[in-house]
Amino acid sequence: MSDGVEGNEERRRTGDAAGPEPQGVPEPRPGEPEPAAQPDPATLVKAETAGRTEARAGAKTDEPATGEADDAAPAAPDASGTPADAPPDSTDTPDDPEAPDEAGDGLRYERLPDAPPPILDGVRARPPAPPGLASLVAAAVTALLSGLLLGDGLAVNALILALPLAAGAWFAARQAGRRPRRSSLCWGAGGLALLAVPVWSDAEWPTLLAVLAAAGLGALALHGCRKWSGVLLAPLGPVLAVRRALVWGWRGARERTAGGEKDLGPLLRSVLVAVVLLVVFGGLFAAADRAFADLLGSLVPDVDGGSGVPWRLFLAVLGLAAALAVAHTAAAPTRWDGLGPGPGRPRGRVEWALPLVLLDLLFAAFVAVQAAVLLRGEDVVRASNGLTYSEYAREGFWQLLFATVLTLAVISVAVRVAPRSGPRDLLLVRAVLGTLCLLTLVVVASAVRRMDLYMGEYGLTRLRLSVVAMELWLGAVVLLILAAGVFGARLLPRAVLASAAVAVLAFGLASPDKLIAESNLDAHRDGRTLDLRYLAGLSADAVPALDRLDEPLRSCALRSIAVPDAPWYATSLSQARAHDILTARPVRNHPCRDLLTDDISPSVR
């Protein structure tokens, strides 16, 4: 027994280092069971390292690892210092940071911690099955129409392109087993309605705003989000899915062209034969009759003219990528709602309410001063500030606009930290925030009144009209916040987005350039000067209003307005109307240098 004890203690001093077979194992006494054979300690280290490596490899698979191998307590060692349930020998290299190097250099290598999982792993859906035939055909049609129609501008072609995009998303969602909600259908219909703005208006700035808003509503329809995080991040879904969507589409096309029940080969051959027949016979008929040639030329895009073939090929590739990204998002949307922050930690009543009560008092004092100044008229403004009415209005509008935006930010933070423990806390929240919202509405009204006074003196411009529309929309958002305080905030994110979409649609269909021209002409008839250079830089939307000017002002104003002779799919209704006016009454050749450099007084007719 003494030899065995000495051998065990020698092994404890040397640790798990590899060495010769242990010496001095005691002989069994008569009547005692024979001890089990003890494996080599170095072999045990290798086997344990291999088990941990396998556990880490299992954690990288799609199914989460249970962690039983790492969390379980090791088996108690026997008299030799080795675990009783040790696995058999393994030839793997040890990976345990606690194990010494087998080469005997005495160095220990510390394992770095595992990298955290990507932020989207928890909200991204599993990859969908390869796309079906209908989704691939819709993507191909979108690519073809993008290359043919997008090179000449935006008008009816934006609405035409949206139809195969929506069809591809519909087919991909149905194949993946997803049925659209009524809210998603409403968002999709709203996006299509916003594309009526480029059909109606020629101005680039409302058109761009409407197209961006339509893309946002379409992304929300694909994801079906309901929270603030989903509403704000949904437009990123199709953008982040482009790379995966291209691989997804390639796999689907490869499966469909490999033969089988749904082979694309017959369809592609049929389309190719149809294109060849249409080109050959269409060319013959166009050569035989000039009227038919003119009709065919107005309907078929001119591939060789305008933008050129490389640009149209780029647009076709861009359209294909967009169609596949939209279809992939419809089949496997990212659950952006899962990234939203949780409710904030409630604060005490004094800590939360005191700053807002003081802010309410400040707002009330400002509103009282505004009522005294704006209602009593220009004499009070001139006596107190030494400014004209228009100068006073222009000086304070931007500050009030920023104050409105900051107030919305304060309200959003206050809602997160407000106490929610009982009815008294709820009543305090509604009283303090409700008062702040009501006073903010008065600030919005004051800002709009200031800009109205300024525009009445100097007329409308694009910037002035845009910021007034922005201020009015912020007032609508404040009203929605008041309604959320009474009826609940569950629908508030989608209500704010819907109000923004309605505002963009109304702004675009109102033809801002036409409103600007009419406002300035009315001011000119009332005796104010006319900025003819600014009016000459408007879009074709202003042509009907400027056509009412007398010569030479009419020709000088309309000469700089470009009304391109674009194809039917790139011509808005406003451009068509302006083209008819200028065709019926062409612009005359007047010297306009002096008229375009100076403001025109009312005496100039």
C-alpha positions in Angstrom: 0.0 0.0 0.0 2.9 2.4 0.7 4.2 1.9 -2.8 0.8 2.7 -4.2 0.4 5.9 -2.1 3.8 7.1 -3.1 3.0 6.5 -6.8 -0.3 8.4 -6.5 1.4 11.4 -4.8 4.0 11.4 -7.5 1.3 11.6 -10.2 -0.4 14.5 -8.3 2.8 16.5 -8.3 3.4 16.0 -12.0 -0.2 16.8 -12.9 -1.5 15.6 -16.3 1.9 15.6 -18.0 2.6 12.7 -20.3 5.1 10.2 -18.9 5.9 6.5 -18.5 3.3 4.1 -17.2 2.7 4.5 -13.5 4.8 2.4 -11.2 4.0 0.7 -8.0 0.4 -0.3 -8.5 -0.5 -2.4 -5.5 -1.3 -6.1 -5.9 -4.9 -7.0 -4.9 -5.4 -8.7 -1.6 -7.0 -12.1 -1.5 -10.8 -11.7 -1.6 -10.7 -8.1 -3.0 -11.8 -7.3 -6.6 -9.0 -6.7 -9.1 -8.6 -2.9 -9.8 -9.4 -1.7 -13.3 -6.6 -0.9 -15.7 -5.8 2.9 -15.5 -5.4 4.7 -18.8 -2.6 7.1 -19.6 -3.2 10.7 -18.2 -2.0 12.3 -21.5 -4.6 10.2 -23.3 -7.3 11.5 -21.0 -6.4 15.1 -21.8 -6.6 14.3 -25.5 -10.0 12.7 -25.2 -11.4 15.5 -23.0 -10.1 18.0 -25.5 -11.7 16.2 -28.4 -15.1 16.1 -26.6 -14.9 19.9 -26.1 -14.0 20.5 -29.7 -17.0 18.4 -30.8 -19.3 20.4 -28.4 -18.0 23.7 -29.9 -18.6 22.4 -33.4 -22.1 21.3 -32.5 -22.8 24.8 -31.2 -22.2 26.2 -34.7 -24.9 24.2 -36.3 -28.5 25.5 -36.8 -29.8 23.8 -33.7 -28.5 25.2 -30.4 -26.3 23.1 -28.4 -27.6 21.9 -25.0 -24.3 22.6 -23.3 -24.5 19.4 -21.2 -20.9 18.3 -22.0 -19.4 21.6 -20.8 -21.6 22.2 -17.8 -21.6 18.7 -16.3 -19.3 18.2 -13.4 -16.3 15.9 -14.2 -16.3 12.4 -12.8 -14.5 12.0 -9.5 -11.0 10.6 -10.0 -10.0 7.4 -8.5 -6.8 6.6 -6.6 -4.7 7.2 -9.7 -6.0 10.7 -10.2 -7.8 10.0 -13.5 -11.6 10.2 -14.1 -13.5 7.0 -13.8 -15.6 7.6 -16.9 -12.7 8.6 -19.1 -13.1 7.8 -22.9 -10.8 5.6 -24.8 -7.6 6.7 -26.4 -7.8 9.5 -29.0 -5.2 10.8 -31.4 -6.4 14.4 -31.5 -4.1 17.2 -30.5 -5.0 18.6 -27.1 -6.9 22.0 -27.2 -7.5 22.5 -23.5 -6.1 25.8 -22.2 -5.4 24.2 -18.9 -3.4 21.4 -20.3 0.4 21.9 -20.7 2.1 21.6 -24.0 3.1 18.0 -24.9 6.4 19.2 -26.3 7.4 20.1 -22.8 8.1 23.8 -23.4 5.9 24.7 -20.3 3.8 27.3 -22.1 0.1 27.5 -21.7 -2.1 29.0 -24.4 -5.3 30.8 -23.3 -8.3 30.3 -25.6 -10.0 33.5 -26.8 -13.7 33.9 -26.1 -16.2 33.0 -28.8 -17.3 35.9 -31.0 -20.9 37.1 -30.3 -23.5 36.1 -32.9 -24.4 38.6 -35.6 -27.2 41.0 -34.5 -29.6 39.8 -37.2 -29.3 36.1 -36.4 -32.1 36.4 -33.9 -34.6 38.1 -36.3 -33.6 36.8 -39.7 -35.8 34.0 -41.1 -34.4 30.7 -42.4 -33.4 30.7 -46.1 -36.5 29.9 -48.2 -36.8 27.2 -50.8 -35.6 28.1 -54.3 -38.1 30.4 -56.2 -40.8 29.0 -58.3 -41.4 29.5 -62.0 -43.9 32.4 -61.4 -41.4 34.4 -59.3 -38.6 33.9 -61.8 -40.8 35.0 -64.7 -41.9 38.1 -62.7 -38.2 39.0 -62.0 -37.3 38.5 -65.7 -40.2 40.8 -66.8 -39.1 43.4 -64.2 -35.5 43.3 -65.6 -36.7 43.6 -69.2 -39.0 46.6 -68.4 -36.3 48.3 -66.3 -33.9 48.2 -69.2 -36.5 49.4 -71.7 -38.5 52.0 -69.8 -36.3 53.5 -67.1 -33.7 55.2 -69.3 -35.9 58.2 -70.2 -37.2 59.4 -66.8 -40.0 58.6 -64.4 -43.7 58.8 -65.1 -46.1 56.0 -66.0 -43.1 53.6 -66.2 -42.7 53.7 -62.4 -46.3 52.4 -61.9 -45.7 49.8 -64.7 -42.6 48.5 -63.0 -44.3 48.2 -59.7 -46.8 45.6 -61.0 -44.3 42.8 -61.8 -42.4 43.6 -58.6 -45.6 43.1 -56.6 -46.5 40.0 -58.5 -43.1 38.4 -57.8 -43.5 39.2 -54.1 -47.0 37.7 -54.0 -45.9 34.4 -55.7 -42.8 34.1 -53.5 -44.8 34.6 -50.3 -47.5 32.1 -51.4 -44.8 29.5 -52.2 -43.2 30.0 -48.8 -46.6 29.5 -47.1 -47.1 33.2 -46.1 -50.5 34.8 -46.5 -50.6 38.6 -46.5 -52.4 40.4 -43.8 -54.9 43.1 -44.5 -52.5 45.7 -43.2 -49.9 44.5 -45.7 -52.3 44.8 -48.5 -53.2 48.3 -47.4 -49.5 49.3 -47.3 -49.0 47.9 -50.8 -52.0 49.7 -52.2 -50.7 52.9 -50.6 -47.3 52.5 -52.3 -49.0 52.1 -55.6 -51.1 55.2 -55.0 -48.0 57.2 -54.3 -46.7 56.3 -57.7 -49.5 58.4 -59.1 -47.4 61.5 -58.3 -44.8 61.0 -61.1 -47.7 60.2 -63.4 -49.3 63.5 -62.5 -46.5 65.9 -61.8 -43.3 66.9 -63.7 -41.5 68.5 -60.7 -38.5 66.3 -59.6 -38.7 67.0 -55.9 -42.2 65.8 -55.2 -41.6 62.9 -57.5 -38.5 61.8 -55.7 -40.2 62.1 -52.3 -43.2 60.1 -53.5 -41.0 57.3 -55.0 -39.1 57.0 -51.7 -42.3 57.0 -49.7 -43.7 54.3 -52.0 -40.6 52.2 -51.4 -41.0 52.6 -47.7 -44.6 51.5 -47.7 -43.7 48.5 -50.0 -41.0 47.4 -47.5 -43.5 47.6 -44.7 -45.9 45.5 -46.7 -43.2 42.9 -47.2 -42.3 42.7 -43.5 -45.6 43.4 -41.8 -43.9 45.3 -38.9 -45.9 47.0 -36.2 -43.3 48.6 -33.8 -41.2 51.6 -34.2 -38.1 49.5 -34.9 -39.8 47.6 -37.6 -41.3 50.8 -39.2 -38.0 52.5 -39.3 -35.8 49.5 -40.3 -38.1 47.8 -42.8 -36.7 49.7 -45.8 -33.3 48.1 -45.1 -34.7 44.6 -45.5 -34.6 44.4 -49.4 -31.3 46.2 -49.5 -29.6 43.7 -47.1 -31.1 40.8 -49.0 -29.7 41.6 -52.4 -26.7 39.3 -52.2 -28.6 36.3 -50.8 -31.4 37.0 -53.2 -29.1 36.7 -56.2 -27.8 33.4 -55.0 -31.4 32.3 -54.3 -32.5 33.2 -57.8 -29.6 31.5 -59.4 -30.4 28.3 -57.6 -34.0 28.5 -58.7 -33.1 29.1 -62.3 -30.6 26.3 -62.3 -33.2 23.9 -60.9 -35.8 25.0 -63.5 -33.4 24.6 -66.4 -32.1 21.2 -65.4 -35.2 19.4 -66.8 -38.2 18.0 -65.1 -41.8 18.9 -64.6 -41.3 22.7 -64.4 -38.5 23.2 -66.8 -37.9 26.7 -68.1 -36.5 25.6 -71.4 -39.7 25.4 -73.4 -40.8 28.8 -72.1 -37.5 30.5 -73.0 -37.6 29.0 -76.5 -41.1 30.1 -77.0 -40.3 33.7 -75.9 -37.3 33.8 -78.2 -39.3 32.6 -81.2 -42.0 35.2 -80.4 -39.5 38.0 -80.2 -37.9 37.0 -83.5 -41.3 36.8 -85.3 -42.4 40.2 -83.9 -39.1 41.9 -84.9 -39.2 40.5 -88.4 -42.8 41.1 -89.3 -42.9 44.4 -87.4 -40.0 45.7 -89.4 -41.7 44.7 -92.6 -45.0 46.3 -91.7 -43.2 49.5 -90.6 -41.4 49.7 -93.9 -44.6 49.2 -95.8 -46.7 51.9 -94.0 -45.4 55.2 -92.5 -48.5 55.6 -90.2 -47.9 52.1 -88.8 -44.2 53.0 -88.4 -45.0 56.1 -86.4 -47.4 54.2 -84.2 -44.8 51.5 -83.6 -42.1 54.0 -82.9 -44.3 55.8 -80.2 -45.0 52.5 -78.5 -41.7 50.6 -78.6 -38.8 52.2 -76.7 -35.8 53.4 -78.7 -33.0 51.2 -77.4 -30.3 52.8 -79.4 -31.2 56.4 -78.6 -30.9 58.5 -75.5 -29.2 56.6 -72.8 -27.5 54.0 -74.9 -27.2 50.2 -74.6 -24.7 50.0 -71.7 -26.9 52.2 -69.5 -30.0 50.2 -70.3 -28.2 46.9 -69.6 -27.2 48.3 -66.2 -30.8 49.3 -65.5 -31.9 45.8 -66.5 -29.5 44.2 -64.0 -30.5 46.6 -61.3 -34.2 45.8 -62.0 -33.4 42.0 -61.8 -31.6 42.5 -58.5 -34.4 44.6 -57.0 -37.1 42.0 -58.1 -35.2 39.1 -56.6 -34.5 41.1 -53.4 -38.2 41.9 -53.1 -39.3 38.3 -53.7 -36.8 36.9 -51.3 -37.9 39.4 -48.6 -41.5 38.4 -49.2 -40.6 34.7 -48.8 -38.3 35.2 -45.7 -38.7 38.6 -44.1 -36.5 39.9 -41.4 -38.4 40.3 -38.1 -37.3 43.9 -37.4 -39.8 44.2 -34.5 -37.5 41.8 -32.5 -34.8 44.5 -32.4 -36.9 47.1 -30.6 -35.7 48.2 -27.2 -37.7 47.1 -24.2 -39.6 49.5 -21.9 -37.3 51.9 -20.0 -36.8 51.8 -16.3 -39.5 53.8 -14.7 -38.4 56.9 -12.7 -39.8 58.4 -9.6 -42.6 61.0 -9.9 -40.5 63.9 -9.0 -37.5 62.9 -11.1 -39.7 62.4 -14.1 -42.4 65.1 -13.8 -40.5 68.1 -12.5 -38.5 68.8 -15.7 -41.6 68.5 -17.9 -43.8 70.7 -15.6 -41.1 73.4 -15.9 -41.1 72.9 -19.7 -44.9 73.3 -19.7 -44.6 76.6 -17.9 -42.0 77.8 -20.4 -44.2 76.8 -23.3 -47.2 78.6 -21.6 -45.2 81.8 -21.2 -44.1 81.7 -24.9 -47.6 81.1 -26.1 -48.9 84.1 -24.0 -46.3 86.4 -25.6 -47.1 85.1 -29.1 -50.8 85.7 -28.6 -50.1 89.3 -27.5 -47.7 90.0 -30.4 -49.3 88.3 -33.4 -52.9 89.3 -32.5 -52.2 93.0 -31.9 -50.5 93.5 -35.2 -47.4 95.1 -36.8 -47.2 98.2 -34.6 -46.5 96.1 -31.5 -43.8 94.1 -33.4 -42.1 97.2 -34.7 -42.2 98.9 -31.3 -40.9 96.0 -29.4 -38.3 94.6 -31.8 -37.7 97.2 -34.4 -38.5 94.7 -37.2 -41.1 94.6 -39.9 -43.8 92.0 -39.7 -42.2 89.8 -42.4 -38.8 90.1 -40.8 -40.2 89.1 -37.5 -42.0 86.1 -39.1 -38.8 84.9 -40.9 -36.6 85.4 -37.9 -38.6 83.0 -35.6 -39.9 80.3 -37.9 -36.9 78.0 -38.0 -36.5 78.2 -34.2 -40.1 77.1 -33.8 -39.7 74.3 -36.3 -36.7 72.9 -34.4 -38.5 73.4 -31.1 -41.4 71.3 -32.4 -39.0 68.5 -33.5 -37.2 68.6 -30.1 -40.5 68.4 -28.3 -41.4 65.2 -30.1 -38.1 63.8 -29.0 -38.7 64.8 -25.4 -42.1 63.2 -25.4 -40.7 59.9 -26.8 -38.1 59.8 -24.0 -40.6 60.8 -21.3 -43.0 58.0 -22.3 -40.2 55.4 -21.8 -39.3 56.5 -18.3 -42.7 57.5 -17.0 -44.0 55.6 -14.0 -46.6 52.9 -14.8 -47.4 51.5 -11.4 -51.0 52.6 -10.9 -53.9 54.9 -11.9 -52.3 57.9 -10.3 -49.2 57.5 -12.3 -51.2 57.1 -15.5 -53.2 60.3 -14.7 -50.0 62.2 -14.0 -48.5 61.1 -17.4 -51.6 62.1 -19.3 -51.8 65.5 -17.6 -48.2 66.5 -18.0 -47.7 65.1 -21.5 -51.1 66.1 -22.7 -50.5 69.7 -21.6 -47.1 69.7 -23.4 -48.8 68.4 -26.6 -51.5 71.0 -26.5 -48.9 73.8 -26.0 -46.9 72.3 -28.9 -49.9 72.6 -31.1 -50.0 76.3 -30.3 -46.3 76.6 -31.2 -47.0 74.9 -34.5 -49.8 77.3 -35.2 -47.5 80.2 -34.4 -44.8 79.0 -36.7 -47.3 78.5 -39.6 -48.7 81.9 -39.0 -45.3 83.5 -39.1 -44.5 81.8 -42.4 -47.9 82.8 -43.8 -47.1 86.5 -43.0 -43.7 86.1 -44.7 -45.1 84.5 -47.8 -47.8 87.1 -48.0 -45.1 89.7 -48.3 -42.6 87.9 -50.6 -44.6 85.1 -52.2 -44.2 81.3 -52.2 -41.0 79.4 -53.0 -40.2 75.7 -52.9 -38.4 76.0 -49.6 -41.1 78.0 -47.9 -43.8 75.7 -49.1 -41.9 72.6 -48.1 -41.2 73.7 -44.5 -44.8 74.8 -44.0 -46.0 71.4 -45.2 -43.4 69.8 -42.8 -44.6 71.9 -39.9 -48.3 71.0 -40.6 -47.4 67.3 -40.6 -45.6 67.7 -37.3 -48.7 69.1 -35.9 -50.6 66.1 -37.2 -48.1 63.9 -35.4 -48.7 65.7 -32.2 -52.5 65.1 -32.6 -51.8 61.4 -33.1 -49.7 61.4 -29.9 -52.6 63.0 -28.0 -55.0 60.3 -29.4 -52.5 57.6 -28.4 -52.6 58.9 -24.8 -56.3 58.4 -24.8 -56.9 55.2 -26.8 -53.5 53.5 -26.5 -50.2 53.6 -28.4 -50.4 50.2 -30.1 -51.2 51.7 -33.5 -49.1 54.9 -33.2 -46.1 53.9 -35.3 -48.2 52.8 -38.2 -50.5 55.8 -37.8 -47.5 58.2 -38.0 -46.2 56.4 -41.1 -49.7 56.5 -42.8 -50.0 60.2 -42.0 -46.6 60.8 -43.7 -47.7 58.8 -46.8 -50.9 60.8 -47.0 -49.0 64.1 -46.7 -46.5 63.1 -49.4 -49.4 62.1 -51.7 -51.4 65.3 -51.2 -48.2 67.4 -51.5 -47.4 65.8 -54.9 -50.9 65.9 -56.4 -51.2 69.5 -55.4 -48.5 70.4 -58.0 -46.3 72.7 -55.8 -44.7 74.5 -58.7 -48.1 75.4 -60.0 -49.1 76.8 -56.6 -45.9 78.8 -56.4 -46.5 80.3 -59.8 -50.1 81.2 -59.1 -49.3 82.7 -55.7 -46.6 84.9 -57.2 -48.8 86.1 -60.1 -51.6 87.0 -57.6 -49.1 88.9 -55.5 -47.9 90.7 -58.7 -51.4 91.8 -59.5 -51.8 93.2 -56.0 -48.9 95.5 -56.5 -45.9 93.4 -55.4 -42.8 92.7 -57.4 -42.4 89.6 -59.5 -39.2 87.5 -59.4 -39.3 86.3 -63.0 -35.9 84.6 -62.8 -37.2 82.3 -60.1 -40.4 81.5 -61.9 -38.4 80.6 -65.1 -36.7 77.9 -63.1 -39.8 76.0 -62.2 -41.0 72.8 -63.9 -43.7 72.2 -66.5 -46.3 72.2 -63.7 -46.1 76.0 -63.8 -46.7 76.4 -67.5 -50.6 76.8 -67.3 -50.2 79.6 -64.7 -47.3 81.4 -66.5 -49.2 81.2 -69.7 -51.5 83.9 -68.4 -48.8 86.5 -68.3 -48.6 89.2 -70.9 -45.8 89.5 -73.4 -42.9 89.8 -73.1 -43.1 88.4 -69.6 -44.8 85.2 -70.8 -42.2 84.3 -73.3 -39.3 85.2 -71.0 -40.7 83.0 -68.2 -41.6 80.0 -70.4 -38.4 80.1 -72.5 -36.3 78.4 -69.8 -38.8 75.8 -68.8 -37.8 72.5 -70.4 -40.6 70.3 -71.7 -38.8 67.3 -73.3 -40.3 65.3 -76.1 -40.2 62.1 -74.1 -41.9 58.7 -75.0 -45.4 58.1 -73.7 -44.1 56.0 -70.7 -41.8 58.8 -69.5 -44.3 61.7 -70.0 -46.4 62.9 -67.1 -49.8 64.5 -67.5 -48.3 67.9 -66.6 -45.7 67.6 -69.4 -48.4 66.7 -71.9 -50.5 69.7 -70.9 -47.5 72.0 -71.1 -46.5 70.6 -74.5 -50.0 71.3 -75.8 -49.9 74.9 -74.5 -46.5 75.7 -76.0 -47.5 74.1 -79.3 -50.7 76.2 -79.5 -48.9 79.4 -78.4 -45.1 79.2 -79.1 -42.6 81.2 -77.2 -41.6 84.5 -78.9 -38.1 85.7 -79.3 -37.9 88.7 -77.0 -34.8 90.2 -75.3 -35.2 88.9 -71.7 -31.8 89.8 -70.1 -33.1 92.8 -68.2 -36.3 91.1 -67.3 -34.6 88.1 -65.8 -32.0 90.0 -63.8 -34.3 92.5 -62.0 -37.5 92.2 -60.1 -40.5 93.2 -62.2 -42.6 96.0 -60.8 -46.4 95.9 -61.3 -46.2 98.7 -63.9 -44.4 96.3 -66.4 -47.2 94.6 -68.4 
